[in-house]
């Protein structure tokens, strides 16, 4: 009897594992049948699923197939049985799209309020279905300057806004300008169709202005002086500025008397924007010549960045104050407004700005803390997750579905299901879910889930440090700060060993094939093939070796090296100024948004890893330091990728 008592749990676990494998096979068969459009095979696979965690997804496949055939029976019953789940949310959204395309507006109107997180195109179907004309027009107004590349379902909504005569020719040209600025000339051309026929630009002239800007300006100038001719000249100048702001400025000087204030000032704003992105010293002056031209969010931000590079603190202050309130409230502009006030001697006002973001666990929250004389340390660790909390996390249906997807190497579906399951969780539930992810070695979900807590925190989960037996010695061998190495890895891959980016980077340290090959040759790694790049030890060896080589080629400065790791050493060097530059300003003025965000997060990560590893506070300002002036010195390794 004693033997059987000990054996029973083991046999039960084995039976569950066997069932999971069998059920997983049936689910994969159902998924493949759905993709192949084979309804009979799908039905057969569904019959084998039983109570598998992903049975609802297989049923969803069946309903999707019948919906596509024009027979959506059973959808309401499914949605009722699975209300609140991710799979129900997605099916309801697809159903609304199906209904909307068939103009079944009563059904759209009934289903839309049940969505918890509607996507933009589904929202536009709902707007089409609504009968309160004023409400629809008010919502359409919000989309006018923000939805520059509208999905097909949103076009009738914007059409209705224009048809209501709520939009003037000025509004149409402003929207088209924003689309040209965002490099969406095709969308701009569509927008211009809203103009009366007598005011529309010639289509061939439009194509020439946006596709052959310099040739257009030489041949056409400002055209015949009509509104369309002047606007197309401004478009051509904006397009020219993207490649050569100085040449664009020369052309605008030549044509300025043939343009009216609105076109001329907008053209200067575009030259200023592109010059700021290229770190040209004239950017501040060109922005000033734009006067009161309406700026996009991108335009506002680069106006501040240009002033930061020039150390024009008064312009920094005034430019942030001129931003829309929601944009100005972001941590970066709250911090830089504080710095501008500080530079003007308004210490109390500066501290009030820093106080708004101090304590936030991010780049600018860290810097604000230090401006206020506070140290950056992880908060007290929350109480350990209890067995009851662990059990509740394991039993959560959404998390169970996510784990089933992870088990079957369906990461995209798993992450979506996991994130949906976290909706509405309190801190204790989030910590339990993060702990469950950690115990299953799903490092990215552990980190991202722990990141969501508001009052109770566990920074050992937020800043996990797996593979320590490999990473820490490798960092030491390369004379690298292990906190910086982990800060970079956390940002690169969230410690997913088989992670692969959309540009082909692989592994924990996201190595590009050419970089991995170059480093392997540089360090004399024999018998290297790209097939080994996802091997943890090989990836870490190559990645840390590359970090050391980048550091040696870039003044041993971690900000430059972090930028180089993401965007290449040539760009990191090019982004320096002609004079020494505060590290935080260098980071904020990186032209690539992905690299800018990356460098900030890597450096802030390093501060927390250092505090966790060493048990004492670290300084982000010290890590950022000063980036030396641009030099003509050749790099140590001329072929460093």
C-alpha positions in Angstrom: 0.0 0.0 0.0 2.9 2.4 0.8 4.4 1.6 -2.6 1.2 2.5 -4.4 0.8 5.7 -2.4 4.2 6.9 -3.6 3.6 5.7 -7.2 0.2 7.3 -7.7 1.4 10.9 -8.2 4.1 9.8 -10.5 1.6 7.8 -12.7 -0.8 10.7 -12.7 2.0 13.1 -13.9 3.0 10.7 -16.6 -0.6 10.3 -17.8 -1.0 14.1 -17.9 2.2 14.4 -19.9 1.1 11.8 -22.4 -2.3 13.4 -22.7 -0.6 16.8 -23.3 1.5 15.4 -26.0 -1.4 13.6 -27.7 -3.6 16.7 -27.4 -0.8 18.9 -28.7 -0.5 16.7 -31.8 -4.2 17.0 -32.4 -4.2 20.8 -31.9 -1.2 21.1 -34.4 -3.2 18.9 -36.8 -6.2 21.2 -36.4 -4.1 24.3 -37.0 -2.6 22.9 -40.2 -6.0 21.8 -41.5 -7.3 25.3 -40.9 -4.4 26.8 -42.8 -4.9 24.4 -45.6 -8.6 25.0 -45.7 -9.5 21.3 -45.1 -12.7 21.3 -43.0 -12.9 17.5 -42.8 -9.4 17.2 -41.4 -10.1 20.0 -39.0 -13.3 18.3 -37.7 -11.3 15.0 -37.2 -8.6 16.8 -35.2 -11.2 18.6 -33.1 -12.7 15.3 -32.2 -9.4 14.2 -30.7 -8.8 17.3 -28.6 -11.1 16.6 -25.7 -10.5 19.2 -22.9 -7.1 20.3 -24.2 -6.2 23.9 -23.2 -6.3 25.0 -26.8 -9.6 23.3 -27.8 -11.2 26.7 -28.0 -8.7 27.8 -30.6 -9.5 24.8 -32.7 -13.2 25.6 -32.4 -12.4 29.1 -33.4 -10.7 27.8 -36.6 -13.9 25.9 -37.5 -16.0 29.0 -37.0 -13.6 31.1 -39.0 -13.8 28.7 -41.9 -17.6 28.7 -41.8 -17.6 32.5 -41.5 -15.5 32.8 -44.6 -18.0 30.6 -46.4 -20.8 33.0 -45.4 -22.2 30.7 -42.7 -21.4 32.3 -39.3 -23.7 30.0 -37.3 -22.4 29.2 -33.8 -20.4 32.3 -33.3 -22.7 33.9 -30.7 -22.7 30.7 -28.7 -18.9 30.4 -28.8 -18.5 34.1 -27.8 -20.9 33.6 -24.9 -19.1 30.5 -23.6 -15.6 32.1 -24.0 -16.5 35.7 -23.1 -13.5 37.7 -21.9 -10.9 35.4 -23.4 -8.4 36.4 -26.0 -9.6 33.9 -28.6 -13.2 35.3 -28.2 -11.9 38.9 -28.5 -10.2 38.1 -31.8 -13.1 36.1 -33.2 -15.5 38.9 -32.3 -13.2 41.4 -34.1 -13.1 39.2 -37.2 -16.8 38.8 -37.1 -17.3 42.6 -37.0 -15.0 42.9 -40.0 -17.1 40.3 -41.8 -20.3 42.1 -40.9 -18.9 45.5 -41.7 -17.8 44.5 -45.2 -21.4 43.4 -45.8 -22.9 46.6 -44.3 -24.7 44.7 -41.6 -24.6 47.7 -39.3 -27.2 46.7 -36.7 -25.1 43.6 -35.9 -21.9 45.6 -35.8 -23.5 48.1 -33.4 -24.6 45.2 -31.1 -21.2 43.5 -31.0 -18.7 46.3 -30.9 -19.4 47.4 -27.3 -18.4 43.9 -26.1 -14.8 44.3 -27.4 -12.3 45.0 -24.7 -9.4 46.3 -26.9 -10.7 47.2 -30.3 -8.3 47.7 -33.2 -8.5 50.9 -35.3 -10.2 49.3 -38.4 -12.8 47.6 -36.2 -13.4 51.0 -34.4 -14.0 52.5 -37.9 -16.6 49.9 -38.7 -18.3 50.8 -35.5 -18.3 54.5 -36.5 -19.8 53.6 -39.8 -22.6 51.8 -38.0 -23.4 54.6 -35.6 -26.4 56.9 -36.3 -25.4 59.9 -34.2 -23.8 62.0 -36.9 -22.2 64.6 -34.6 -20.6 61.9 -32.5 -19.2 60.2 -35.6 -17.8 63.5 -36.9 -16.2 64.2 -33.5 -14.4 60.9 -33.6 -13.4 61.4 -37.2 -11.9 64.7 -36.3 -9.5 63.0 -33.9 -8.3 60.8 -36.7 -7.7 63.6 -39.2 -4.1 64.4 -38.3 -3.2 61.2 -36.4 -4.2 58.4 -38.8 -2.0 59.2 -41.7 -2.3 55.8 -43.3 -5.9 54.8 -42.6 -7.1 51.2 -43.0 -9.8 50.8 -45.7 -12.6 50.7 -43.0 -11.6 54.2 -41.9 -11.8 55.9 -45.3 -15.6 56.3 -45.3 -15.4 57.9 -41.9 -12.9 60.5 -43.2 -15.0 60.9 -46.3 -18.0 61.7 -44.1 -15.9 64.3 -42.2 -15.0 66.1 -45.5 -18.5 65.8 -46.9 -19.9 67.5 -43.8 -17.9 70.6 -44.9 -16.1 70.5 -41.6 -12.7 70.6 -43.4 -11.4 73.5 -45.4 -8.7 73.4 -48.1 -6.2 74.5 -45.5 -7.1 71.4 -43.5 -6.6 69.2 -46.5 -3.2 70.6 -47.3 -2.1 70.4 -43.6 -3.0 66.6 -43.6 -1.1 66.1 -46.9 1.9 68.0 -45.5 2.0 65.7 -42.4 1.8 62.7 -44.8 4.7 64.0 -46.9 6.7 64.6 -43.7 6.0 61.0 -42.7 7.2 59.8 -46.1 3.7 58.7 -47.1 3.4 60.5 -50.5 0.9 58.0 -51.8 -1.4 58.8 -48.9 -0.9 62.5 -49.4 -2.0 62.1 -53.0 -5.2 60.4 -51.8 -5.8 63.2 -49.3 -5.6 65.8 -52.0 -8.5 64.2 -53.7 -10.6 65.9 -51.0 -9.9 69.3 -52.7 -12.4 70.7 -55.2 -11.5 69.7 -58.7 -10.5 73.3 -59.5 -7.9 73.3 -56.7 -6.4 69.9 -57.2 -2.7 69.7 -58.3 -1.9 68.0 -61.6 -1.1 64.4 -60.8 2.1 64.4 -63.0 3.3 67.5 -61.2 2.6 65.9 -57.9 4.6 62.8 -58.8 7.5 64.9 -60.0 7.6 67.1 -56.9 7.7 64.1 -54.5 9.8 61.7 -56.6 12.2 64.1 -58.5 12.3 67.1 -56.1 15.4 68.9 -57.4 14.4 68.5 -61.1 10.9 69.7 -60.2 12.2 72.8 -58.5 14.6 73.7 -61.3 11.8 73.3 -64.0 8.7 74.4 -62.2 9.8 76.5 -59.2 6.5 77.6 -57.6 4.6 76.8 -60.7 2.1 79.5 -61.9 1.7 80.9 -58.4 -1.5 79.0 -57.6 -2.0 77.4 -54.2 -1.3 74.0 -55.7 1.9 75.2 -57.4 3.2 76.8 -54.2 2.3 73.7 -52.0 4.0 71.3 -54.5 7.1 73.5 -54.4 7.1 73.2 -50.5 6.6 69.4 -50.9 9.6 69.3 -53.2 11.7 71.3 -50.8 10.7 68.9 -47.9 11.6 65.9 -50.0 14.9 67.4 -51.0 15.7 68.3 -47.3 15.5 64.6 -46.4 18.7 64.0 -48.4 20.4 67.4 -48.3 19.0 70.1 -45.9 21.5 72.7 -47.1 20.6 72.4 -50.7 16.9 72.5 -49.7 17.7 75.8 -47.8 19.3 77.3 -50.8 16.3 76.4 -53.0 13.9 77.9 -50.5 15.9 81.1 -50.4 15.7 81.2 -54.2 11.9 80.7 -54.1 10.9 82.3 -50.8 9.4 85.4 -52.4 7.1 83.3 -54.6 5.7 81.4 -51.6 3.2 82.7 -49.0 4.0 82.6 -45.3 2.2 79.3 -44.6 4.1 77.4 -47.3 7.4 79.1 -46.6 7.3 78.5 -42.9 6.3 74.9 -43.2 9.1 74.3 -45.7 11.6 75.8 -43.2 10.2 73.5 -40.5 10.9 70.5 -42.7 14.4 71.7 -43.4 14.9 72.2 -39.6 13.6 68.8 -38.9 15.9 67.0 -41.3 18.8 69.1 -40.3 18.2 68.3 -36.7 18.2 64.6 -37.5 21.5 65.0 -39.3 22.9 67.1 -36.4 23.6 70.1 -38.6 24.4 73.2 -36.6 22.0 75.3 -38.7 19.0 73.3 -37.5 18.2 75.8 -34.7 18.2 78.8 -37.0 16.1 77.0 -39.7 13.6 76.0 -37.1 13.4 79.6 -35.9 12.6 80.7 -39.5 9.6 78.4 -39.4 7.9 80.9 -37.1 4.5 79.6 -36.0 4.2 76.8 -38.6 2.2 73.9 -37.0 4.6 71.2 -36.1 4.0 67.4 -35.9 5.0 65.6 -32.7 8.1 64.6 -34.5 8.8 68.2 -35.5 8.4 69.5 -31.9 10.7 66.9 -30.5 13.5 67.4 -33.0 13.3 71.1 -32.4 14.2 70.5 -28.8 16.9 68.0 -29.7 18.5 70.5 -32.0 18.6 73.0 -29.2 20.0 70.4 -26.8 22.9 69.7 -29.2 23.5 73.5 -29.4 23.2 74.0 -25.6 20.5 76.6 -26.2 18.7 76.2 -23.0 16.3 79.1 -23.6 15.1 77.5 -26.8 14.8 74.1 -25.1 12.5 75.7 -22.5 10.4 77.6 -25.0 10.1 74.6 -27.4 8.9 72.2 -24.7 6.4 74.8 -23.5 5.1 75.0 -27.1 4.4 71.3 -27.3 0.9 69.8 -27.0 0.3 69.1 -23.3 0.3 65.3 -23.7 3.6 65.3 -25.5 5.3 67.7 -23.1 4.2 65.5 -20.1 6.4 62.6 -21.3 9.3 61.8 -19.0 12.0 63.0 -21.4 10.5 66.4 -21.9 9.6 66.8 -18.3 13.3 66.1 -17.4 14.7 68.4 -20.1 12.3 71.2 -19.1 13.7 70.8 -15.6 17.2 71.0 -16.9 16.3 74.2 -18.9 14.8 75.8 -15.8 17.9 74.8 -13.8 20.2 76.3 -16.5 18.2 79.6 -16.1 18.7 79.6 -12.3 15.1 78.6 -11.5 16.1 75.8 -9.1 12.8 75.4 -7.3 10.8 75.2 -10.6 13.4 72.7 -11.9 13.0 70.5 -8.9 9.3 70.6 -9.3 9.7 69.2 -12.8 12.1 66.5 -11.6 9.7 65.6 -8.8 7.1 64.7 -11.4 9.1 61.7 -12.7 11.5 60.9 -9.9 11.2 57.3 -8.8 10.1 56.0 -12.2 12.3 53.0 -13.0 13.5 54.3 -16.3 16.2 56.5 -17.9 14.7 59.8 -17.1 13.3 58.8 -13.8 16.8 57.7 -12.8 18.3 61.0 -13.9 15.6 63.0 -12.1 16.3 61.2 -8.9 20.0 62.1 -9.2 19.2 65.7 -9.9 17.3 65.7 -6.6 20.2 64.1 -4.8 18.6 60.7 -4.5 20.3 57.4 -5.1 18.9 54.8 -7.6 18.2 51.6 -5.8 15.6 48.8 -6.3 12.7 49.2 -4.0 12.2 46.8 -1.1 11.4 43.3 -2.3 7.8 42.2 -2.0 6.9 39.2 0.1 7.5 35.9 -1.6 4.6 34.4 -3.6 2.5 32.0 -1.5 1.6 28.5 -2.6 -2.1 29.7 -3.0 -1.0 32.5 -5.3 1.2 30.1 -7.2 -1.8 27.7 -7.6 -4.1 30.5 -8.8 -1.5 31.5 -11.5 -1.2 27.9 -12.6 -5.0 27.5 -12.8 -5.6 30.7 -14.7 -7.1 29.6 -18.1 -5.3 32.2 -20.1 -2.0 31.4 -18.6 -2.6 27.7 -19.2 -3.3 28.4 -22.8 -0.2 30.5 -23.1 1.9 27.8 -21.6 0.5 25.3 -24.0 1.5 27.6 -26.9 5.0 28.0 -25.4 5.2 24.2 -25.1 4.5 23.9 -28.8 7.0 26.6 -29.8 4.2 29.0 -30.9 5.8 32.0 -29.3 3.8 34.7 -31.0 0.5 33.2 -30.0 1.8 32.4 -26.5 2.9 36.0 -25.9 -0.4 37.4 -27.0 -2.4 35.0 -24.8 -0.1 35.6 -21.8 -0.4 39.4 -22.1 -4.1 39.2 -22.4 -4.3 37.0 -19.3 -2.5 39.7 -17.3 -5.3 42.3 -17.9 -6.8 43.5 -14.6 -4.3 41.6 -12.4 -3.2 43.2 -9.1 0.5 43.3 -8.0 0.3 39.9 -6.2 -1.2 38.2 -9.1 1.4 39.7 -11.5 4.2 38.6 -9.2 2.8 35.1 -9.1 2.5 35.0 -12.9 6.1 36.3 -13.2 7.3 33.7 -10.8 5.5 31.0 -12.8 7.2 32.2 -16.0 10.6 32.2 -14.2 10.1 28.6 -13.0 9.3 27.6 -16.6 12.4 29.5 -17.8 10.2 31.8 -19.9 12.4 34.7 -19.0 10.9 37.4 -21.2 7.4 36.9 -19.7 8.8 36.9 -16.2 10.5 40.2 -16.8 7.7 41.9 -18.7 5.1 40.7 -16.1 7.1 41.8 -13.1 7.6 45.2 -14.9 3.9 45.9 -14.6 3.6 46.0 -10.8 2.6 49.4 -9.3 3.2 49.1 -5.5 4.8 45.8 -4.7 7.9 44.9 -6.6 10.5 42.2 -7.1 13.4 43.6 -9.1 15.1 40.2 -9.1 12.3 39.2 -11.5 12.3 42.5 -13.4 16.1 42.2 -13.8 16.6 38.5 -14.1 20.2 37.3 -14.7 20.0 33.8 -16.1 23.0 31.9 -17.6 25.2 33.4 -14.9 27.6 30.5 -15.1 28.3 31.5 -18.7 27.7 35.2 -18.8 29.6 36.4 -15.7 32.9 34.6 -16.5 32.7 35.7 -20.2 32.3 39.3 -19.1 35.2 39.0 -16.7 37.4 37.5 -19.4 36.7 40.4 -21.7 37.2 43.0 -18.8 33.6 44.1 -19.2 31.2 45.4 -16.5 28.8 42.4 -16.1 25.9 44.8 -15.2 26.3 46.5 -18.6 26.5 43.1 -20.4 23.3 42.0 -18.7 21.7 45.3 -19.3 22.4 44.9 -23.0 21.3 41.3 -23.1 18.0 42.1 -21.4 17.3 44.6 -24.1 18.5 42.5 -27.0 16.7 39.2 -26.4 15.1 39.1 -23.0 17.3 36.0 -22.6 15.5 34.0 -25.3 18.2 31.8 -26.6 16.6 31.1 -29.9 15.5 34.7 -30.5 15.7 35.9 -34.0 15.1 39.5 -35.2 13.4 40.5 -38.4 16.8 41.4 -39.9 18.4 38.1 -39.0 20.2 38.7 -35.7 20.3 35.6 -33.5 20.6 34.3 -30.0 20.9 35.8 -26.5 23.1 38.7 -27.8 21.4 39.1 -31.2 24.4 38.7 -33.4 24.1 39.4 -37.1 25.6 36.6 -39.3 28.3 38.8 -40.8 29.2 40.1 -37.3 29.4 36.7 -35.8 31.6 35.4 -38.6 33.9 38.4 -38.3 34.3 38.1 -34.5 34.8 34.4 -34.7 37.7 35.0 -37.1 39.0 37.9 -35.1 39.3 35.8 -31.9 40.4 32.6 -33.6 37.4 30.5 -33.0 37.9 27.4 -35.0 35.3 25.4 -36.9 32.7 28.2 -36.5 29.6 27.9 -38.5 26.4 30.1 -38.3 24.5 27.1 -37.1 26.4 27.4 -33.7 25.3 31.0 -33.2 22.3 30.0 -31.0 24.5 27.8 -28.8 24.5 29.8 -25.5 28.2 29.6 -24.8 29.2 30.4 -28.4 26.7 33.3 -28.6 27.9 34.8 -25.3 31.6 34.4 -26.3 31.1 36.1 -29.6 28.8 38.8 -28.2 31.0 39.8 -25.3 34.1 39.7 -27.5 32.3 42.1 -29.9 31.3 44.3 -27.0 35.0 44.5 -25.9 36.1 45.3 -29.5 33.5 48.0 -29.9 34.5 49.5 -26.6 38.2 49.6 -27.6 37.3 51.3 -30.8 35.0 53.9 -29.2 37.0 55.5 -26.3 35.8 52.7 -23.9 32.6 54.6 -23.6 29.5 52.4 -22.8 27.0 54.9 -24.4 28.9 54.9 -27.7 29.4 51.1 -27.5 25.7 50.5 -26.8 24.7 52.7 -29.8 27.3 50.8 -31.9 26.0 47.4 -30.8 22.6 48.3 -32.1 23.3 50.5 -35.1 26.9 49.9 -36.0 30.1 51.6 -34.9 30.3 53.9 -37.9 27.0 55.5 -37.0 27.8 55.7 -33.3 31.0 57.6 -34.2 29.2 59.8 -36.7 26.6 60.9 -34.1 29.2 62.6 -32.0 29.3 66.4 -31.9 32.2 68.8 -32.8 32.6 69.4 -29.1 32.3 67.2 -26.0 28.6 66.3 -25.4 26.8 65.2 -22.2 26.1 61.5 -22.5 22.3 62.0 -21.9 22.2 64.6 -24.7 24.0 62.2 -27.0 21.5 59.5 -26.2 18.5 61.7 -26.7 19.7 63.0 -30.0 20.4 59.7 -31.7 18.5 59.9 -35.0 17.2 56.4 -35.1 14.2 56.0 -32.7 14.9 52.3 -32.1 18.6 52.9 -31.2 17.7 56.0 -29.1 15.3 53.9 -27.0 17.7 51.0 -26.9 20.6 53.0 -25.5 18.5 54.6 -22.8 17.2 51.3 -21.7 20.5 49.5 -21.8 22.1 52.2 -19.6 19.2 52.3 -17.1 19.2 48.5 -17.0 22.9 48.5 -16.1 22.3 50.7 -13.1 19.7 48.3 -11.7 21.8 45.2 -12.4 24.8 46.8 -10.7 22.7 47.6 -7.6 21.4 44.1 -7.5 24.8 42.5 -8.1 26.7 44.7 -5.7 24.1 45.6 -3.1 24.8 49.4 -3.3 23.4 52.2 -5.5 24.9 53.1 -8.8 24.9 56.4 -10.8 23.4 56.6 -14.2 24.9 60.1 -14.7 28.4 58.7 -14.0 27.8 55.9 -16.5 26.6 58.3 -19.1 29.5 60.7 -18.5 30.7 62.9 -21.4 31.0 61.7 -25.0 34.2 63.1 -26.6 34.2 65.3 -29.6 34.1 63.9 -33.1 37.6 63.1 -34.4 39.2 62.1 -37.7 41.2 59.3 -36.0 40.9 56.0 -37.7 39.4 53.2 -35.6 41.6 50.5 -34.2 39.8 47.9 -36.3 39.0 49.5 -39.6 36.8 46.7 -40.7 34.8 46.5 -37.4 31.2 45.7 -38.5 
